[in-house]
């Protein structure tokens, strides 16, 4: 999803005298600066839209909105979510679903759990209403470090990360705990999906802690594949920003600055 601002010059007829004092390149630079100012206004409004529509959006998503500034040779500016690499999901894919709705794509952790047979077909994962201690980032998401430990525990790191999978010796230390850290054992329950000794539990990954593992708490729930409703709108962002008059005002400012008025 992208917003593009172009230049028409229709509202600058009153500035012909000032423009006549500039060289062609200087005038183009003033236009480019004004367009770029409009791009950053659109970026702020886009971030505001996400804060209004999303529950505690992550800094990763908010900062992903990138402004490709105008230049004297390219008098247009693009504003769009941009993926800069790394371990996160492409924000373009996330926001595309939030704009048009549709099925939520699997997260990498879900694909890993599905690959080793833990996550059933037709299900994805969700953090429980009361997160397991130390598992959440305060924004309704599982912390990356905790998720890696969980995948490592279940030997789900894949061929490239197999060395990060937890050994039996490391698992034993985790189960035992230390003076400063409670021991914990993770296990998978399928509840009504498969029955068995854990059929009284909701489907998901659970943790057993406390003396003899008597305290059982949910860690990651298995839920039916998620569907996004249409929540954010480029049109609403553009209308709220009211970009055309703002860009014209900024171009006037940059022209006056160049001619010294």
Secondary structure, DSSP 8 states (H G I E B T S, - for coil): -EEEEE---GGGGGGHHHHHTS-HHHHHHHHHHHHHHHHHHHHHHHHHHHHHHSSS--HHHHHTEEEE--BTTB-EEEEEE---SSSS--HHHHHHHHHH-EE----HHHHHHHHTT-S-TTEEEE--SS--TT-B-SSSSB-HHHHHHHHHHTT-STTTTGGGS--HHHHHHHHH--SSS--EEEEEE-GGGT-STTTTS-SEEEEEESGGG-EEEEEEEEEE--EE-----HHHHHHHHTHHHHHHHHHHHHHHHHHT-
